[in-house]
Amino acid sequence: MTPAKPKPVLAGVFRCSAEQASALKREAEAQRYLTASIDLPSQVTPATLFEGFASALRFPEWFGANWDALADCLTDLSWLDESGYLITLRGYGRAFPAGSADAETLQGVLEDACAYWQDEGTPFGVLVEDGPAALAELPIR
């Protein structure tokens, strides 16, 4: 019988401060995880959002630049082959107006990716600097 994979300490989408994100990035880098930061423009569109993820995570050329393709790439990442992943989104509050459908879709895609990687036993976290109150706060470490 194969032993169960341990669950990663950090798995999920969390709201945090810039200081918390910086500290976790240093910790993730010390563990040799891939860390990626995405600076969101003040008027984000799906196209600029997809471009930000594609650039930060070095998506392959076949990336289709749509929500389904983003979900597919975030649950594959075979071209990176890392032991863990930490993505930081900056500027979320200025990029998405309250109640934005794109923000809700993005949150769903990110939560699904986190759940996928948690099931795989691979650390995968998304930090949303100064994100909306609807996101869980980063657990105190």
N, C-alpha and C positions, 0 to 999 in steps of 0.2 A: 504494500500500500504506500502510495506517495504521500509524504507529509504535506499538510496544507501550507500554502505560501503565507508568510506573515503579512499582516495588513500594514501599509505605510502609516507613519505618524501623521503626515500632512496629506490629506486628500480632500479636495473640495474647492469651492469658490468662496473666498473670504474678503470682507471689507477690512481694510487696515490703513494705518497711517504710513506716510513715506518712511518714517524711522523704522517701523516694524518690517516693512518690505525690504529695506536695506539690510537689516539684521538677518532676516531669513535668507536673503540672496547670498550673503556671506557664508551662512551655514550650509546652504545647498551647494555652493561652489566648493566648500571644504570637503563635501561628500562626493564631489565630482559629478553633480547633476548638471544637466543643461539648464542654464538660466536665460530667459529671454524677456526683454522689456519692450512693450509696445506703447508708444506715445500717441494717444488719440487726438486728432485735430479737433478744433472747436466745433466744427460742423461736420461730424462724421457721417459718411454714407456707407452703405454695405460695400461698395467698391473700395473705398479707402480702408475700411476695416479688414476686408479680405487681403488687400495688399500688405497691410501691416503684419498680419499673421504669416502670410507667405514669405515675407522678407525675414522676419524674426526667427521663424522656424525652418527656413530654407526649404519650403515646399517644392516638390518636383514640378517640372514643366507641365505635367498633365493635370495640375490643380485647376479645377473648373471655375473658380471664383464665384461660388454661390453657397448658400447655406448647407446644402447636402454635401458638397465637396469639402467644405470646412469641417463638418462633422466627420467625414471619412478620413481626412488627413489627420485630425486630432486623435483618432483612434487607431492610427497606423504608425506613423513616425518611424517606420523601419529604416529609412534612409539616415536617421540619426543614431539609432541603436545606443541609447544612453541608459543608465541605470535608474534615472529619475529625472523629473522635469518640473521646473518652476517658472511660471509665466506671470509677469507683472503688467497690469494695464494701468497706465497713467492718464489722467485727464478725463476719466469716465463721467464725472459730474458735469463738466462743461460740454462734453461731446453728445450726451443723450439728454433730451428734455424729459421731464418727469412723465412717466406713463408711455414711453417710447416703445413701439412694437418691436423695433430692431433690438433694443436693449433686452427685452423679454426673450426674443429669439436667441440672442447671443448667450444670455444666461442659461437657457435650456441646453444649448449645444455644449457649453462649457461644463455644466453639471453632468451631462451624459458622458462626456469624455472622462471626467474625474471618476465617475462610477465604473466605467470600463477599465481604467487603469488600476483602480483599487481592486477590482475582481482579479486582475492579472498579477497583483502583488507588487506593482510598480508605483513608486511615489509620483504623484502628479497633482500639483496644486496651482491654483490661479489666485493671485492677489490683486484686488481692485483697490488702488490707493484712493482713499477718501470716497469710496463708493456709496451707493444709495443705502438707506436704512433697511431696505428690503433684503439686503444680503446679510448673512450671518457675520458677526464680528469674528476676527481671528481669535482663536482660543488663546488664553494667556499661557505663555510658554515659560 
